[in-house]
């Protein structure tokens, strides 16, 4: 397969504008405690810091080799930020489209490290998943099913058995998502890819978005964006077979944002973006609390030893120290 990425490799040497590299600072935010059990996960005196700002719309965070990689969806860039707040542009035109319209939702989105040290990256504009190697070269990975192009891959995660699961809403299509004439698939699927084969695992969700597994890999969680949106849970059997589909939580209306990204901690709690911020939810569906930001929270990632939570907001990257350890991606380095 043809490799593309010379410009990306050169871009890795670029220094980010000084406005992005700023000392981490506390911000006007709130941690709403709805249950005393939240104190075991987030210390009562914990504060959210803003690590970097000045982006278009940040998404797809992933801790990789000591830095947070993240996508600027409307800025069409893949970037990384260090714990000190230094930002580096890794890949320009990360959505894969030539001459994209400014401000469109066509940049890269979800990211996942693979077992060989490379990174899989969802390209919303090019409607595919690509592999990013150590030199930031890009190789196509998967882009179609039975001759029909994917919609707009969004978020992705590796299961314990090594299969790749990803969501495929139509957010990257130009003309009204499901009404776009370029849409070729009759559904917005959750996909499972293993041994070179792609198969739709879930086809009845309106706008599948965030995705993650319980620590033991026996439950799959998927957000359906809405608004206001829900989190669906599924039991996972042999070969990725799903059963017992149920709604873990239906988000209330009100507040900016929707049911977007999610991650799971080592105790099985789900940390999920929704209207008004990030909710921390038990496996039984009880909301313990909510992290509120001054802008829309789109996604989140655990970092380091799992006790640091990074959040991608509309224009900024935020950080929160937590007491519980989060589950890191299967092939984190």
N, C-alpha and C positions, 0 to 999 in steps of 0.2 A: 504494500500500500504506500502511496505517495506520502512523504514526510513534508510538513510545512512548519516553519518556525524560526527561520533565520532572524527575522525582525524581532521575534520574541526573545531569542537568545541575546541579541544586542541590547534590548530594552532592560534586561536584568542588570545592566551596569548603570542605569540611570539613577540619579539621586532624586528623591521626591521633593516637592516644594516644601520650604521650611514651615509653611502654615500647617502642614499635616503632622509634622513631628513636634509634638508638644508634650510637656510633662503631664502625666496622668493627673486628673483633677476630679474631686467630688463634684457632683452635679445636683440640681434640684430634682429629686426623684422620690420615690416612696416604695417601701416594702410593706404591703398590707398583710397583716398576720391574721388569718381567719381561724387558725387552730394552733394551740400551744405546741403541737408536734413539729411545727415549722422551725422552732428554735433548735432542734437537733440537726437541721439541714443548713440553716442560715443563722449565724450569730445575731443576737438582737442589736448589736452595735455595727453590723456590717454596712458598708457604704458602696454604692455603685460609683465607679470612676469612668470618666470619658477619656479614652486612650488616644484617639485620633478623630478628626472630623474634616468636613469639606468635600464629601463625596456625593455622587448622584443618588444611588439607592443601593445599600450594601446588603449582601446575601451570601449564602453558601459557605459559612466559616468552617475552617478545618485547621486543627493544630498539626503542624508539620515541621519537623526538624528545628524546634525551638522558636518558631514564629507562628502567628496566625495568618494563614492564607485566606483571602476572601475575594468575592466577586463584587464588582460595581456594575450592576445590571444595566442601568441607564447610561453609565459612563463608558461601558464596553471595555472594561479593563479587568485583569486579574492582578491583585496586589497582595503584599504581605506586610504585616506590621509586627515589630519587635515588642517585647514587654515594656521597653522604655518609650515606645510611641513612634519610633522611626519607621516610616512607610517607604516601601520600594515597589515600583511598578514592575511586574513580572512579564505580563503578556498584554500588549495592546491589541485592540480588536479581538477580544477574547471570545466574543460570540460567534466569530467565524464568517460573518457576512462582509462582502466588499461594499464600501461606501454606504454604511447603514445610516438611516435617518437619525439625526440627533435626538437623544432623549427617549428613544423607543426601548421597550423591554426585550432587547435582543443580545445582551451581553452573556457572559458565562453565568452559571448559577451554582448548583451543588458540586461538591468536591469530595473525593474519597481516596485515601491512599490504597495502593494495591500491594500485593505481597512481594513484588519485585522492586519496590521502592519508587515506582512511578506513581502518578496521580491521575485518577479518572476525573474528567471535568465535563459537566453538562453545558453544552452550547445551545442556548435558547434560540438564537438567530439561525444557526445552521441546522437546527433540529436533530441534534445527534449528541452522542457521548464520544469524547476523544481521550486518548492517552497522552499525558504530558510527561516527558522523560526528564532526566536529571539536568539536561542542557536546555530545557524548556522547548524542546522540539515537540511537535504535535502530530499524532498519528490517529486516523479515524478508528473507532472501536466498534460502535453499533449505531445505525441510523435508520433502519427500516425493518418491517415485519411483513413477510410474504409479499414483497415488492412495493409496499406502501410506506411512505415516509412517516417517521414518528412525528408527534405533534410539536413538543417543545420540552425535552427532558428537564426536570426541575431539581429533584433531590434524590440522593442515592446512598445506599448502605450495603455493606457486605454482611451476610448471615454467617452463623457459626460454621456451616458446611461449606463456606467459600462461594456460595451463589451470590450474585449481585442483584439487588432489588432496586428499582427506581420508579419514580412517579413521572407521569407524562401529561400534564395539563396543557391547554392550548395558549398559555399566557404570552408566548413569544410570537404568535401569529398577529398580523397587522390589523385585520378587519373584523373585529368583534369576536375574536376567539372561535367559538363553535360555528360561527356563521362565515368564517373565512373560506373562500373557495379553494384555498391551498390545502385545507385540512383533508387528509386522505383516509384516516381511520375513523370508523363509526363510533368510537368510544374514546374516553380519556382514561387510560389504563394505568394500573400498577403492574410493572413487568418484573419477571424473574429471568435472569440470564445465567446459564451454567453450561459448561462443556460445549461452548460455541453455539448454543441454541437459546433463542429468545422465545418466551411464551407469556401471554397475558395471564396474570394471576387474579386480578380484580378488574371488572369492567363496568360496575354499576355505580361508581362514584361520580359526582358532578365535576369536581375540580380537585383531584388528589394532589397533595402538596408535600407536607412533611412526612418522614417515614423513619421508623426505628424499631428495634427489637427489645424485648425484656432481657435482663442479664443472662438468663438461661436459654434464650433463643426460642422459647416455646410460645411466645405471644408476639404478634406483629401489630404495631400501631401505625395508623395512617390518618393524617388530617384531611378533611374535605373542606375546602376553603370557605365555602358559603358565599356571602355573609348570612348569618353570623358564624356558621360552620360548626363542625363536630369533629371529634376524634373517634375513629372506629378501631376496634380491637378484633383480632382473629387468632384462633388457636392454630399453631403451625405443626403439621405432622411430617411424616417421612416424605422426602422428595419435595418439600415445600408445599405440600397440600394444605389448603386452608379450610377451616371449619368454624362453626359457632361464631359467626359474624355478629357483632353487637356494638352499640354506641356506648363508649366509655363516658363521654361528656358531651353535652350540647352547650355551646357557648351562648351566654346571654347577649342580646343586642345592646349596642352602646359602646362608645369608645372607638378610637381609630384602629385600623388593622383588622386582621382576620386570622382564621385558623391556618397558620403557615408552618414554620419549622418546629421540630420537636427533637428532644434528646431524652435519654433515660439514665438515671443514676444507678449506683450499684445496689441500692436497696429496692429498686424496681419502680421508684417514683418517676412520673413523666413530667418533664419541664417543657411546656408548650406555649408558643406564641398564640395570642388570640386577641379579640377586641380589647383594647385598653392596656395590653402588656403581656407579661409572661406568667402563666399560672403553674403552680407546682401541685401535681395531682397524684394521689395514691393509686396503686393498681386496682383498687376497688372503686375509683372514680370520685373520691373525696378531694375537694380543693382545699389545700392547706394554706395557701397564700398567693400573692400576686406581686410581681415586680413591675413597677410603673416607671416609664421613661418619659422624657419630654418630647418624644417623637415615636413613630411607629416602630415596634420591635418586629423584625422580620424573621430572624433565625438566631441560633445559638450553638455554641460548641464548648465542650469541656477541654481543658488544656493542662499541660504539665503532668502532674501526678493525678489529675482529675479533680483537684480541689480549687481550680480556678474556672469560672464561667465567663466566656466572652459572648457578647450579644451584638449582633449587627442591627443597627437602627436605620432609619431612613438615610441619614447623611453621616453617621458616626459609628465608631466602634467603642463599646463599653465593656467594663470588666467588673466582676464581683467575686471576692473570695468566699468560698463556701465550706461548710464543715463535712458534708458528705462527699464521697468521691463519685464523679460521674463515669459512666462507661465510655471509654475512648474507642475510636474506630478500630476495627479488627486488626488492621495492618499498620497502626500508628508507629512512626519512627521518631 
